Amino acid sequence: MFTSVLMIEKALTSADVEFVTTLHGEEPVTFQVLLQPRGDQADRLLRAIDDVALGELDEAVREGETPEGAEALTVGQRALEVSLTALHAAGHRAEGRLVADRPLDELKSLVAECGADEVIVLTDPHYVEEFFHRDWASRARHKVGVPVLKLFSHSKA
């Protein structure tokens, strides 16, 4: 059984589920899902810059509406439940947890704890962080000791 740690920031779409569950062909895969709600991972300015870079000016204006703190955790818990349900419906074993802070420390611990074969970071593009190699995937490559694959979500949540 192949074990993938899937690091996400929002609920998986059906396209995302199909994408990650078909990466290894017919080999059975177990997923360990870490979800850190978007409102807790980057400040509003960086998110707004990403929105502008993607040509989504309306989204940049609405960045102040992104849930943060306890509200982000409530939204995150629902997103995690939706994602786990979708992975189960696709025929895969999956467990998950929310990350309140220090996502890379949580990731490193989980990789060691479950003996993961790989890490998949599946997020919307974060151009500022990626340009400076401060995104989760870039930083995880130096921390976790297994291959790290960076994928972009198929649609906005």
N, C-alpha and C positions, 0 to 999 in steps of 0.2 A: 504494500500500500504506500503510495506517494503522499507526503504531507506538505501542503502549501500553507504558509501564513499569508493571509490576504489583508493588507492594510488599506482601509478606505476612510472616506470622510463624509459619505452620504449613502443613502440606500442604493443598492445595486439595481440597475434596470434589467429588464429581461435580456437585452442585448449584452450587457456586462456579464450576466450569469452564463449565457451561451459562450461568450468569449473565453472566460476563465475556465469553464468546465470542459472545453474542447482542446485546450492547449496541449494535453498529453495523450490525445487520441483515446484509445479504449482503456488505458491504464486507470485503475481505480484511484481516486484522489480524495483525501480527507482535507477539509479546510478548517483552519483556525483563523477566525476573523477578528481583527482589531479595528475598531471604529473610533476615531476622534472627530467629534463634530467640527465642522468647518469654522464655526464662530470662535472656537477656542485655539485654533492653530496659527492664525496670522492676524496681524492687525488690519484694521479697515483700509488703511492707505494702500497696503500691498494688494489686498483683494480688489480694490478699486482700480489700481494700475493694471492688474491682470484683466479685468473686465474691459478697460479701455483698449488694451492690446488686442483683445479678441473682437473689438468693434461693438461691444455690448454696452453702449453708453447708458441705457436705461438701468442696466444692472449696477453699474458704477454708482449711480445716484442712489440706488436702494441699498447699498452696503450697510448703511446704518440700521437697517431693519433685520439684519442677520442675527438670529438668537445667540446670546452669549451667556456664560455662567450656567446657573442651574437650568435656565430655559433651554440652553443648547444641549444639556445632558438629557432632558426629557425628549427633545426632538431626536437626539442621537439614539436613545434607547429604542424608540419606534423604528428608526432606520435600521438598526441592528436586527431587530425582530423580523422586519420585512426581508432583509438580506438573507438571514438564516433560513427562513421559510422558503425563499426562492431556491436556495442551494439544495435544500432537502427535496423540494419538488422536482429538481433536476436529477435526483437520484444519488446525491452525495452526502456523506457525513459531514457535519459542520457544527462547530461550537464557536462562541464568540464572546467578546467583552468590550465594554467601553473603556476608553483611555481618557482620563481627566487631564493629566499632564505628563510630561516626559515620555512622549510616545516612542522615542528610540530606545530608551531604557526598557520600557514594556516589551517592545519588539524583541530586543536581545534576549530578555528573560524567557519569553514565550518560545523563541526559536530553540533555545537550549532545553527548555522544559519538555517540549513535544518532539524533539529530534527532527525538526523541519528539514526538508530537502531543498526548499527554496522560499523566497519571499516575493510576493507580487504586490507592488504598490500601484493601486488603481485610483486615480484622482482626476479632477479637472486639471487642465494646464495651469501651472503657477509660474509664469514666465520670469518674474523677478527672482524668485528663489532658485529656479532651474538655471538661470544665467550665471548666478553666483555659486552654484552647486550647494545650495543650502536647503534644497528640497529633501523630502524623506528618503527617496531612493538613493540620491547621491551620498547622503550622510550614512545611510544604512549599509552601503557597500563596504564601509570601513569598520563596521561594528559587529555584524552578525555572523560572519564566517560561512555563509552559504550564498549561492547566486541570488541576485536581486534583479527582478524584472520590473521595469517602469512601463505602465500602460495608462492610456487616457480613457476616462469614462466616455461612454457613447452618447450621452446626452445630459443636459442640465437637469438637476432635481428640482 
